[in-house]
């Protein structure tokens, strides 16, 4: 078993997929990030990027002779973060085990929300007809998800009512509920052996920086942060485009402010605007580096090893 924590980006685009020549460098698939640690596979969101990841997981399974076992974390249930799941190959394999966690929205649980996304006539296969074993649970800020053999694979602990194992061999997942996006969104912090990754997609900055997110991200090795809009676009100064204040997405400057205050080691700009071509995203990255030097714009295939 490797001692590395590996983060790989399979989909980095916001709102809707944008295939084509102008998006080849960064990619046109919607959000999906894979994280591997301690033999565990963690999947952050199920945009169209999960389709390629599903094929890769099936290949690995065939190569090793072991079933696909993965923990899926949904930030929220908007279409661009779920639209790839109906095409996720391991979900149709009866040997696969998928532990699925996400927020409850307006009293609707995760299973109900995924069910609705796959109802006919929108899709011909229901969630129940997918042969994999799916263990679904809503989680909130008072829950800690633990992954590892010492807890039997996957366990959820309530920090106020249960003891939480303090074991460095366990992967630990904590949640921050943000309201800086319509219907709310979960931000996740994943920790293992002193390394940490924060996934903060679909969030909008505040004056002076989002202080709850700053505290949640403090000292992280990697902060993956929404940076959908340029300043001009956000303020309504992009020709032909309205102001996007209140839409629940950030500028790169907002992401840099959180990164600086939280003293993270590396910032990854994420959830790129579908209207932007590769050159525009590269310009955003260049400007962001002047504010926070260790910044990268996420692109499909980007792999970081900690």
SETI-582031 format. One record per residue: y, x, z of N, C-alpha, C in turn. Coordinates in pm, 1 decimal. Each point is the difference from the previous one (the first is absolute). Example, Ala and Ser with C-alpha at 12.3 -4.5 7.8 and 13.67 -1.06 7.14 Angstrom:
# SETI-582031
npy|npx|npz|capy|capx|capz|cpy|cpx|cpz
-569.0|1319.0|780.0|119.0|-89.0|0.0|120.0|90.0|0.0
105.0|-35.0|-72.0|119.0|82.0|6.0|109.0|-77.0|73.0
//
This chain:
# SETI-582031
npy|npx|npz|capy|capx|capz|cpy|cpx|cpz
-119.4|83.6|0.0|119.4|-83.6|0.0|125.7|88.0|0.0
94.7|-28.5|-89.8|120.9|80.3|-10.7|92.9|-23.7|119.1
73.4|105.2|37.3|100.5|-11.9|105.6|136.4|-36.9|-55.9
6.6|-27.7|-130.2|126.7|-35.5|-63.1|25.0|-150.8|7.0
127.6|-34.9|6.6|42.5|-137.4|-25.8|56.7|1.1|-141.6
-54.7|-84.9|-86.5|37.7|-1.4|-141.7|66.6|-132.6|-32.9
116.7|7.4|-62.8|73.1|-119.0|-43.2|9.8|3.1|-151.8
-44.3|-107.2|-66.0|6.8|-6.0|-146.2|62.5|-131.1|-44.4
88.6|10.4|-98.6|74.4|-116.6|-49.2|-63.7|-51.9|-128.6
-35.8|-128.8|3.1|-62.8|-64.5|-115.9|93.6|-99.6|-68.3
98.9|-48.3|70.8|100.7|-89.8|-56.2|127.8|15.7|78.7
113.6|17.2|-68.3|124.7|33.2|69.0|117.0|-89.0|-40.8
-24.7|-93.9|-88.6|107.3|-81.1|-57.6|16.9|-129.2|77.9
121.8|-50.1|8.4|24.6|-126.6|68.6|3.6|-117.0|-96.1
-20.0|-117.6|56.6|25.4|-130.0|-64.2|-101.5|-41.6|-105.7
-17.8|79.6|-106.3|-97.8|-35.5|-102.0|-37.1|125.9|-78.7
-119.0|0.5|-62.1|-43.5|118.8|-73.3|86.0|23.6|-124.4
20.7|127.6|-31.9|79.3|33.7|-118.0|-67.8|113.8|-78.0
-103.8|-30.6|-77.3|-61.7|102.8|-83.7|92.1|34.2|-116.5
-13.7|121.3|-51.9|79.0|36.5|-117.4|42.9|145.0|2.7
56.7|43.4|-110.5|36.4|140.2|-17.0|106.8|45.2|99.0
87.4|-90.4|44.0|112.2|39.7|85.7|-39.0|11.3|147.4
-126.2|-33.5|32.9|-42.4|5.4|140.3|-122.1|89.2|20.2
-30.1|83.6|-97.2|-121.9|81.1|7.5|4.1|103.1|112.5
117.0|57.4|28.0|8.0|108.8|97.5|-26.6|-49.5|142.4
56.8|-114.6|35.8|-16.0|-51.1|135.9|-102.7|-112.0|9.2
-25.4|-67.4|-110.6|-102.0|-104.1|-1.1|58.3|-139.5|9.2
-77.7|-96.1|-50.7|48.6|-137.1|-3.7|-76.6|-97.5|86.4
-101.2|46.1|76.6|-78.7|-90.4|82.9|70.0|-32.1|131.7
-26.1|-118.5|51.7|61.7|-44.3|125.6|-75.5|56.9|120.5
55.0|-13.9|121.3|-35.2|86.9|113.6|-146.3|4.4|42.0
-48.5|122.5|12.8|-129.2|27.9|61.9|-4.3|148.4|35.1
-27.8|28.6|126.7|-9.6|137.5|48.4|-132.8|15.8|72.5
-70.0|107.7|-29.1|-125.9|32.3|67.0|23.4|111.4|100.5
-57.6|-15.3|118.4|6.1|105.6|101.0|-141.4|25.2|49.9
-40.6|128.4|0.9|-132.2|37.4|47.8|14.5|93.3|119.4
-72.5|-31.2|106.5|2.3|82.7|121.2|-125.9|-27.1|79.8
-60.7|104.8|52.0|-117.4|-11.5|87.3|-112.8|-80.2|-65.1
-13.7|14.3|-132.2|-104.4|-74.3|-70.1|33.3|-145.3|-25.3
120.1|-43.2|38.2|42.2|-138.4|-17.2|86.2|-13.8|-125.5
-14.3|-113.9|-67.4|85.8|-32.6|-113.6|90.4|-115.9|39.1
129.9|22.3|-10.2|99.8|-101.7|33.6|78.1|-32.0|-126.5
18.2|-127.2|-27.8|71.9|-44.4|-119.9|122.9|-78.3|44.5
116.0|45.8|-43.1|126.0|-66.0|32.2|44.8|-82.9|-119.2
-10.1|-130.1|13.1|39.1|-98.8|-100.2|-92.1|-2.8|-121.6
6.4|-112.7|-71.0|-94.5|-26.4|-109.3|71.8|-46.8|-124.7
107.7|73.8|-36.4|61.6|-22.9|-130.0|-94.2|45.7|-109.5
47.9|3.7|-123.8|-89.1|32.5|-111.5|-54.4|142.8|7.5
62.2|85.7|80.2|-54.0|134.3|18.9|-139.1|1.4|60.8
-37.6|-107.8|70.6|-131.4|-3.8|65.3|-113.4|-13.2|-102.3
32.7|-39.6|-121.3|-104.5|-15.4|-101.3|-60.1|136.4|-33.6
85.9|98.5|-22.9|-49.0|135.1|-25.6|-68.5|59.6|120.8
54.3|-26.4|117.6|-63.6|48.4|123.3|-138.3|-61.4|15.7
-14.3|-127.6|-30.9|-130.6|-65.3|10.5|-104.1|66.4|-88.3
39.9|36.7|-121.3|-92.7|68.8|-89.8|-40.1|135.5|57.1
96.6|70.5|59.7|-29.5|130.0|59.1|-91.0|-13.5|121.4
22.5|-99.7|85.0|-86.0|-20.5|116.1|-142.3|-35.6|-42.6
-12.6|-79.0|-105.0|-133.4|-34.1|-51.7|-69.8|124.4|-53.5
76.0|87.0|-65.9|-58.0|124.8|-50.6|-48.7|87.2|115.2
83.6|13.4|104.0|-39.6|79.9|116.5|-125.0|-57.8|66.1
-5.4|-132.0|8.6|-114.9|-65.8|61.9|-128.4|30.1|-77.4
8.1|-6.6|-131.4|-117.0|28.7|-83.5|-41.8|145.8|14.8
98.0|87.7|11.5|-26.8|143.7|10.6|-65.8|35.8|132.2
44.9|-63.5|108.8|-51.2|33.7|133.3|-117.2|-86.7|43.1
-16.7|-115.7|-64.4|-104.2|-93.7|41.7|37.7|-79.7|121.9
127.0|6.0|40.5|47.1|-74.2|116.5|89.2|-115.5|-44.3
-4.1|-112.4|72.0|84.5|-113.0|-38.6|147.7|28.5|23.3
84.4|-73.5|-68.3|143.9|9.6|24.1|32.5|-67.5|133.3
62.2|75.1|89.0|48.7|-54.2|127.7|146.4|38.2|8.7
87.3|-98.0|8.1|143.2|28.3|-1.4|74.4|-93.6|93.6
109.6|50.6|53.3|91.7|-79.7|81.5|124.0|-27.9|-83.2
29.2|-127.3|-21.8|113.6|-39.9|-82.6|112.3|-52.4|88.9
120.1|52.0|-21.7|117.7|-40.8|76.1|101.3|-61.9|-96.3
27.4|-127.1|17.6|99.9|-68.2|-81.8|133.8|2.2|72.7
104.8|47.0|-69.2|133.0|-1.5|60.5|52.9|-143.0|7.5
-23.2|-76.5|-103.9|35.6|-141.6|-5.9|-72.1|-57.8|-121.0
21.1|-127.6|-24.7|-84.5|-66.1|-98.9|75.4|-40.5|-126.3
112.1|64.3|-28.7|66.7|-26.9|-127.0|-87.5|47.3|-115.1
20.8|-62.0|-116.1|-94.1|14.0|-111.1|-21.8|144.9|-41.6
106.4|80.7|-0.4|-15.6|137.6|-48.0|-81.5|86.7|95.2
-30.3|-51.3|119.7|-81.1|75.9|95.6|-142.6|-55.5|14.0
-29.7|-104.1|-77.9|-134.5|-59.4|3.9|-60.4|-18.5|-138.9
79.6|14.1|-105.5|-43.1|-43.1|-132.4|-116.5|81.4|-56.6
-25.2|118.7|54.5|-112.3|78.9|-48.6|-131.4|-33.0|67.8
4.8|-67.8|115.6|-122.5|-20.9|77.3|-108.0|-77.4|-76.3
32.4|-104.0|-77.5|-106.0|-70.3|-73.6|-75.5|89.3|-98.3
54.8|118.5|-32.9|-63.4|91.4|-94.9|-50.2|127.1|69.3
-13.9|-5.3|131.8|-45.7|113.4|79.2|-152.5|1.2|-0.8
-59.1|87.3|-79.5|-144.0|-1.1|-26.5|-87.5|-1.0|125.7
28.2|82.5|102.3|-88.4|0.0|117.5|-9.8|-134.9|70.8
100.7|-85.6|-16.1|-3.9|-130.4|65.8|-109.9|-89.4|-55.0
-52.5|33.1|-117.8|-106.9|-79.5|-61.3|-138.6|56.1|28.9
-5.1|115.5|64.0|-127.3|65.1|28.7|-46.8|-41.1|139.3
-119.4|-56.7|7.9|-50.6|-51.2|127.0|-18.4|105.8|106.5
-9.7|125.5|-38.1|-17.7|106.0|100.1|132.1|47.1|60.1
112.1|-35.2|-61.4|131.1|44.9|47.9|38.6|-70.6|129.4
69.5|73.5|86.7|54.2|-57.3|123.3|149.9|25.5|0.9
78.0|-107.4|5.3|145.3|9.6|-3.2|57.7|-59.4|128.6
64.9|84.5|79.7|72.2|-45.6|118.7|144.7|-23.3|-42.5
46.5|-122.3|10.6|128.1|-37.7|-58.8|95.0|-50.2|108.6
116.2|64.3|8.4|98.4|-33.1|102.4|135.6|-27.5|-65.0
75.2|-89.6|61.8|133.6|-30.3|-51.7|72.3|-96.4|90.5
120.9|-38.0|-38.9|80.5|-89.8|83.5|-38.0|-145.8|-17.8
31.4|-78.3|100.2|-5.5|-145.6|-11.0|139.3|-46.5|-40.2
8.1|-83.7|-102.5|129.4|-43.9|-50.8|8.4|-151.3|9.3
100.2|-47.8|75.9|19.6|-143.4|17.9|-129.2|-71.0|40.2
-69.9|60.1|98.2|-123.3|-54.3|56.4|-117.9|2.9|-95.9
16.1|64.1|-114.7|-112.5|12.6|-93.4|-64.3|135.9|20.3
-132.6|2.4|12.1|-66.8|126.9|24.6|-29.6|72.2|-131.5
-49.4|124.0|13.4|-22.6|85.3|-115.9|-98.5|-62.5|-98.1
-109.1|-56.4|51.0|-99.8|-59.2|-88.6|58.9|-115.4|-80.3
76.2|-84.6|65.5|59.4|-114.5|-69.3|95.1|46.0|-109.8
77.5|102.9|28.8|96.3|48.5|-97.7|-68.8|62.1|-121.3
-107.8|76.1|23.0|-74.4|56.5|-112.3|-73.7|-108.8|-78.2
-52.5|-98.7|73.2|-65.0|-114.2|-65.2|95.1|-65.9|-100.1
121.9|-22.0|44.7|99.4|-68.3|-84.1|31.5|81.1|-124.6
-0.4|132.9|13.1|32.6|85.7|-113.9|-107.4|-3.8|-108.0
-121.4|-45.4|36.9|-112.0|2.1|-94.3|-50.3|-139.9|-35.1
75.4|-101.7|35.2|-44.2|-136.5|-28.6|7.0|-29.3|-149.4
-97.2|-75.7|-54.8|11.3|-46.8|-137.9|123.5|-90.5|-12.4
66.9|-1.6|-112.5|-35.1|68.6|-124.8|56.5|141.8|-10.6
56.4|53.1|109.9|59.6|133.5|-6.9|-103.5|108.8|-20.4
-123.0|-22.0|55.3|-104.9|100.3|-12.7|-134.9|-70.0|8.5
-99.4|41.7|-79.7|-125.9|-75.0|-7.7|-100.3|29.3|110.5
24.7|101.1|84.8|-92.9|35.2|107.3|71.6|-16.1|133.4
-62.5|-70.9|93.1|62.1|-19.1|130.5|-27.6|119.5|90.8
76.4|9.0|107.1|-20.4|107.8|97.1|-141.1|-4.6|56.6
-52.4|-118.3|26.4|-133.3|-15.5|56.9|-109.3|47.4|-95.3
27.2|-5.9|-129.0|-100.1|38.8|-99.6|-8.1|150.6|-21.3
91.7|75.3|59.5|-7.5|146.7|-7.4|-106.9|44.3|98.3
-99.8|74.8|-45.8|-122.0|22.1|77.3|12.3|97.0|116.6
107.0|77.3|6.0|14.8|98.4|107.5|10.5|-68.6|135.9
-30.2|77.3|104.8|22.6|-46.9|135.7|146.4|24.9|33.0
73.5|-105.9|26.2|143.6|10.8|26.9|27.1|-44.1|143.3
50.4|91.6|80.0|34.5|-28.5|138.5|152.3|-6.3|6.8
55.8|-118.6|21.1|144.8|-19.8|-9.1|58.8|-32.7|137.0
116.7|55.4|25.8|67.3|-28.3|126.3|149.9|22.5|-15.2
76.8|-91.1|58.2|144.0|21.0|9.6|29.1|92.2|116.6
95.6|91.7|-17.7|39.4|88.8|108.5|151.2|-6.0|19.0
43.8|43.7|117.1|142.6|-1.0|32.2|35.1|128.2|74.8
124.0|9.6|46.7|48.3|123.4|62.3|-74.8|37.6|127.7
-62.7|-95.7|64.1|-71.5|29.8|124.4|-143.1|47.6|-23.8
-39.9|10.9|-126.5|-135.4|44.0|-34.0|-0.8|145.3|-47.8
-104.9|70.7|34.6|-27.0|132.0|-54.7|-136.8|-5.9|-66.5
-8.0|42.6|-125.6|-127.5|5.6|-71.1|-53.7|142.0|12.9
-125.6|11.9|42.7|-65.0|128.9|16.5|-116.1|10.9|-97.0
-13.5|115.5|-64.0|-107.7|22.9|-95.5|-78.0|123.8|42.0
-131.8|-12.1|2.8|-83.1|114.8|33.4|-131.6|-41.8|62.1
-93.7|92.7|2.6|-133.9|-29.5|52.0|2.2|-40.6|146.6
93.1|53.6|78.0|1.5|-26.2|144.4|38.8|-143.6|34.5
54.4|-73.6|-98.2|30.2|-141.9|24.1|-86.2|-88.4|-90.0
-107.1|57.4|-53.8|-90.0|-78.2|-83.9|52.1|-25.3|-139.2
92.3|81.7|-45.9|54.6|-14.6|-135.0|144.4|-43.0|1.6
23.7|-126.8|37.3|135.9|-55.1|3.8|13.9|-86.7|124.2
109.9|18.5|72.7|25.5|-81.2|119.1|149.1|-27.9|10.5
34.4|-114.7|55.4|139.7|-36.2|23.7|20.4|-16.8|149.2
101.7|67.6|53.5|30.8|-6.7|142.0|141.0|-56.0|20.7
13.0|-91.6|95.6|131.1|-50.2|39.2|55.9|91.7|108.2
117.0|57.0|-24.5|51.7|104.1|89.6|32.8|-52.0|139.3
17.6|-131.7|16.3|34.2|-55.7|130.4|-121.5|-49.7|78.2
-109.9|-24.6|-69.8|-114.8|-62.3|66.3|-129.6|79.1|-9.6
0.3|109.3|-77.7|-121.5|79.7|-16.5|35.2|148.5|8.0
-96.4|78.3|41.4|21.2|144.7|0.8|-14.3|51.9|-142.9
88.4|92.1|-36.1|-1.3|58.7|-134.0|-49.8|143.9|10.8
-111.7|28.9|-64.0|-60.9|131.8|8.9|97.5|108.9|-46.3
16.5|100.9|83.6|85.9|113.6|-34.0|-89.4|114.3|-47.2
-47.6|-11.6|-122.5|-96.8|94.0|-54.9|51.6|51.0|-133.0
17.9|130.4|-10.9|58.3|61.0|-118.6|-86.9|-16.4|-123.8
-128.9|-31.4|19.2|-88.3|-15.7|-115.5|16.6|-136.4|-66.5
63.7|-93.2|68.0|19.6|-134.4|-53.0|127.2|-7.3|-83.5
-7.1|-71.6|-111.0|119.7|-31.8|-76.8|66.7|-118.2|68.2
129.8|11.8|23.6|74.2|-102.7|73.5|105.6|-61.3|-92.2
3.1|-132.0|-6.9|96.3|-71.1|-85.3|85.0|-91.7|86.3
131.6|20.7|-5.8|93.4|-85.9|72.0|87.2|-76.7|-99.8
56.4|-110.5|45.8|73.6|-90.8|-87.0|140.0|-26.3|54.2
96.3|-3.5|-92.2|136.0|-43.8|32.2|31.3|-119.5|-88.1
36.5|-109.7|61.6|36.6|-119.8|-76.0|149.1|6.0|-34.2
29.8|4.2|-129.4|138.3|5.8|-45.6|41.4|-135.3|-56.6
126.7|-33.7|21.4|53.2|-124.3|-55.3|103.4|28.7|-108.8
0.7|125.8|-48.6|94.4|41.0|-103.1|-56.4|-24.8|-139.5
-76.6|-108.5|-14.5|-57.3|-41.6|-128.1|-35.3|-147.6|14.4
17.8|-79.9|-105.2|-33.4|-142.3|10.7|-142.9|-23.0|50.1
-15.9|-84.1|100.5|-126.8|-34.8|66.0|-49.4|108.7|95.1
67.7|114.1|3.5|-42.0|107.9|89.3|-104.8|88.7|-64.7
-18.6|118.6|57.6|-91.2|98.0|-57.9|-50.6|91.7|110.7
-122.1|48.4|-14.5|-57.0|96.5|94.1|24.0|142.6|-49.8
50.2|84.0|88.5|3.8|143.9|-21.6|-114.1|60.4|80.8
-68.0|98.4|-56.7|-116.2|59.2|67.9|22.6|148.9|27.8
-48.1|43.5|116.5|-4.2|142.3|32.2|-145.7|37.4|24.6
-49.7|96.3|-78.1|-139.7|43.3|6.7|-2.8|142.1|54.7
-76.1|20.7|107.8|-1.0|128.3|69.0|-143.0|50.7|15.9
-14.9|131.4|-12.9|-130.6|63.1|21.1|19.1|149.3|22.2
-53.1|48.4|109.6|3.6|143.0|33.4|139.4|60.9|-15.3
98.6|-68.3|55.2|135.7|52.3|1.1|77.7|-17.9|-128.9
-62.0|-62.4|-101.5|68.8|-26.3|-125.9|32.4|-148.8|-11.3
107.3|-31.8|-69.9|40.7|-140.7|-4.9|70.0|-33.2|-131.4
-28.0|-120.9|-48.1|60.4|-52.9|-121.7|54.3|-138.3|31.5
125.8|-24.9|-38.6|61.4|-131.8|17.9|19.9|-62.9|-137.2
-43.4|-125.1|-12.8|9.9|-75.1|-125.5|98.8|-114.2|21.2
120.2|16.0|-57.0|108.3|-97.3|23.0|50.7|-51.1|-133.9
-80.1|-81.7|-64.9|40.8|-59.7|-126.3|74.5|-130.7|26.1
73.1|-46.9|-100.4|66.1|-130.3|4.3|83.1|-19.0|127.6
93.0|90.9|18.0|90.4|-9.9|114.0|140.2|35.6|-46.0
98.6|-59.3|61.9|139.9|22.9|-35.5|70.7|67.3|116.7
85.4|96.5|-30.8|67.1|76.1|104.6|108.3|-78.9|71.6
39.8|54.6|114.1|108.6|-57.6|78.5|112.4|102.8|13.2
119.0|-46.0|38.3|109.4|91.8|29.3|-42.5|93.2|113.3
13.1|131.0|-22.7|-41.2|95.3|102.3|-148.2|29.3|1.2
-75.3|-59.9|-94.1|-144.6|22.6|-5.5|-77.0|-101.1|82.3
-120.3|-33.1|-46.0|-88.7|-93.3|70.8|-55.7|72.2|122.4
56.5|-29.3|116.8|-35.0|76.6|119.7|-141.6|-27.6|48.7
-52.1|-118.4|-22.5|-139.3|-27.1|36.0|-94.0|82.4|-88.1
30.9|7.7|-128.1|-81.7|79.7|-90.8|15.3|149.1|29.6
119.9|42.0|35.5|21.6|140.2|37.4|-90.1|38.0|116.8
-1.1|-83.1|103.1|-83.3|28.2|118.2|-147.8|-1.1|-36.3
-40.1|-93.4|-84.5|-140.6|-13.8|-40.0|-44.9|119.8|-83.5
91.1|57.5|-76.9|-33.0|109.6|-91.8|20.4|137.7|60.2
49.0|7.1|123.6|42.1|126.9|59.6|-105.1|110.8|-17.2
40.6|110.1|-64.2|-84.6|118.2|-11.7|-116.1|-11.0|-96.0
-5.7|-104.4|-82.6|-113.5|-16.6|-91.5|-3.6|112.5|-103.4
-120.5|34.9|-43.0|-14.1|98.3|-107.5|50.5|-55.8|-132.1
-30.4|-126.3|-24.9|41.2|-65.3|-125.2|57.4|-137.3|31.4
115.2|-30.9|-57.7|57.0|-134.6|2.6|4.0|-50.3|-143.7
-79.0|-102.6|-28.6|3.1|-68.1|-129.7|95.7|-117.6|16.6
112.0|3.3|-68.3|106.5|-97.5|25.0|45.1|-65.7|-129.9
16.4|-130.1|4.5|56.7|-75.6|-111.1|133.5|63.4|-42.8
17.4|16.0|-131.6|126.5|51.3|-54.3|20.8|-62.7|-137.5
-4.2|-131.5|-4.4|-6.2|-68.6|-129.4|128.3|14.4|-82.1
116.5|-2.9|65.8|123.7|-14.1|-76.0|90.5|123.0|6.7
75.8|19.9|-108.0|112.3|92.2|6.4|112.0|-66.6|80.0
95.8|80.8|45.5|115.3|-55.7|73.3|75.0|-100.7|-87.8
17.1|34.9|-127.8|75.1|-86.8|-90.9|-68.5|-135.4|-16.7
-130.7|4.1|-16.9|-76.8|-123.4|-16.1|8.8|-84.3|128.0
-21.6|64.2|113.2|2.8|-69.6|128.5|133.7|-70.7|22.3
107.7|63.7|-42.2|134.5|-54.3|22.9|48.5|-90.5|-112.5
-84.2|-22.3|-101.5|38.5|-90.1|-108.8|86.9|63.9|-105.5
-6.0|134.0|-9.6|81.9|71.4|-97.9|-79.9|48.7|-119.5
-127.1|-38.6|-7.3|-82.1|34.4|-116.8|23.6|-106.2|-106.9
42.8|39.1|-121.2|28.7|-98.4|-105.0|-116.8|-94.8|-23.5
28.5|-127.5|2.3|-100.9|-100.7|-28.7|-94.0|-32.9|113.5
21.4|59.6|117.8|-89.3|-23.9|113.7|80.4|-47.4|120.9
-53.2|-95.5|76.5|72.1|-47.1|118.1|-12.6|97.4|115.9
83.9|-17.0|101.9|-16.8|74.5|124.6|-133.2|-39.9|63.0
-64.8|95.7|65.4|-131.4|-27.4|58.2|1.5|8.5|152.9
116.0|-4.6|59.7|7.5|-1.3|146.1|-71.5|-123.4|53.8
-82.9|20.2|100.9|-73.2|-110.9|59.0|-132.2|-30.3|-67.8
-34.8|76.2|-102.8|-125.5|-23.8|-71.0|-118.2|68.3|67.7
28.0|83.4|100.3|-108.0|60.1|76.8|-48.7|133.3|-51.7
85.5|69.8|-75.9|-36.3|132.3|-51.0|113.5|98.1|23.3
-35.4|128.3|4.9|94.5|104.2|37.8|47.8|81.9|-119.4
102.1|79.3|27.2|40.8|107.1|-89.9|-61.0|130.0|52.1
3.0|103.5|-82.6|-49.6|130.1|45.0|83.3|52.0|116.2
129.3|-29.9|0.6|86.5|44.6|109.9|-44.6|-60.5|132.6
-41.2|-126.0|-1.6|-50.4|-64.5|121.8|-127.3|68.8|47.8
-88.9|32.9|-94.9|-124.4|68.9|35.2|30.1|137.6|59.0
94.3|71.0|-59.3|36.0|133.1|49.7|57.8|-7.6|140.9
77.1|-103.2|27.8|58.1|-14.8|133.0|-107.9|-16.0|105.9
-101.5|-81.1|-27.7|-111.4|-15.6|93.2|-74.4|132.5|15.3
-26.2|67.7|-110.7|-73.5|126.5|3.7|72.2|104.1|84.0
131.4|8.4|-16.2|78.0|97.5|76.3|-0.7|-32.5|148.7
27.8|-124.7|33.4|7.1|-37.9|141.2|-136.6|10.4|67.9
-106.3|-32.3|-73.5|-135.0|4.1|57.2|-58.1|141.0|-1.0
68.2|91.9|-67.7|-43.8|139.7|-8.5|-143.0|10.8|-53.8
-24.2|-73.5|-109.4|-130.3|9.4|-65.1|-3.5|127.3|-84.1
-119.7|42.3|-36.5|-13.6|124.4|-75.9|18.1|-21.5|-149.6
-45.5|-114.2|-51.1|11.3|-25.8|-143.9|24.5|-147.5|-24.9
88.8|-28.0|-96.0|33.1|-136.7|-38.8|-53.4|-26.2|-140.4
-70.3|-112.5|-15.9|-51.3|-42.0|-130.6|70.7|-130.5|-37.6
77.9|3.5|-108.6|68.2|-120.2|-48.5|-101.6|-86.7|-74.4
2.5|-131.7|26.0|-110.7|-88.1|-40.2|54.8|-134.3|-44.2
-85.4|-77.7|-67.3|31.3|-137.4|-43.5|114.9|2.5|-101.3
-19.0|80.0|-106.2|105.4|20.6|-98.3|32.5|-128.7|-76.5
127.1|-18.5|-27.9|48.6|-115.0|-76.1|-64.4|-2.3|-139.5
-58.8|-114.3|-40.6|-67.3|-5.1|-130.1|94.3|16.9|-119.6
129.9|-23.9|18.5|94.9|17.4|-109.5|34.9|145.9|-25.2
-36.9|88.3|93.7|39.0|140.3|-12.1|-104.7|80.5|-75.8
47.0|81.1|-93.6|-92.2|89.1|-70.7|-19.3|128.9|79.5
-82.9|88.8|-53.3|-32.3|123.9|69.7|124.3|84.9|27.7
90.4|6.6|-94.0|119.0|82.8|18.1|86.4|-51.9|114.8
10.0|-130.9|12.9|80.0|-57.8|107.9|-61.3|32.6|135.9
-131.9|-11.0|11.2|-66.2|31.6|126.8|15.0|147.9|33.2
-7.0|86.1|-102.4|20.1|143.4|22.6|141.6|28.0|50.2
98.8|-72.8|-51.1|138.2|17.0|45.0|16.4|-45.6|144.9
-67.6|-108.9|36.3|2.5|-48.0|138.3|-60.0|105.3|92.1
-110.6|59.0|-41.8|-66.0|103.9|78.3|91.6|121.0|18.5
65.3|41.5|-106.2|88.4|116.7|6.0|115.0|-23.5|97.3
59.9|-120.2|-5.9|110.2|-31.9|90.5|-48.2|-7.3|145.2
-119.3|-54.8|20.7|-53.6|-13.3|135.2|-25.9|136.9|62.5
-40.2|95.3|-80.3|-28.6|133.5|52.3|124.5|68.7|55.4
116.3|-39.5|-48.2|123.3|56.8|55.4|24.2|-49.8|141.2
-51.4|-119.6|30.3|14.5|-55.5|134.9|-115.7|39.6|90.9
-121.8|4.2|-58.1|-119.7|36.2|76.4|-86.6|84.5|-92.4
7.0|133.0|11.1|-60.6|89.4|-99.3|-147.7|-22.9|-28.9
-80.5|-29.4|101.8|-143.7|-14.4|-23.8|-32.7|-144.5|-37.4
48.2|-38.5|-118.9|-17.5|-136.6|-50.5|-70.8|3.9|-134.4
-93.0|-93.2|-19.0|-70.5|-16.1|-127.2|2.1|-147.8|-37.9
19.5|-28.5|-128.0|-23.3|-135.6|-49.5|-149.6|-15.7|-26.5
-60.8|-99.9|60.0|-144.2|-20.7|-17.1|-33.7|-22.8|-146.9
-111.1|57.5|-42.9|-50.3|-26.7|-133.9|-150.7|-19.4|7.9
-53.2|-74.3|-93.4|-144.3|-24.5|-2.0|-75.6|131.9|-11.7
-99.5|16.9|85.3|-77.6|121.7|0.1|49.9|104.9|98.7
119.2|-20.5|55.3|51.9|93.5|99.8|-95.8|4.8|119.3
-42.0|119.3|37.8|-92.6|17.0|111.2|57.2|103.9|95.6
6.8|-35.3|126.2|54.6|87.8|102.8|-107.3|22.1|105.3
-21.8|125.1|34.6|-101.6|35.4|99.6|67.9|55.6|123.6
-33.2|-56.3|115.1|56.7|44.4|127.8|-109.8|69.6|82.0
//
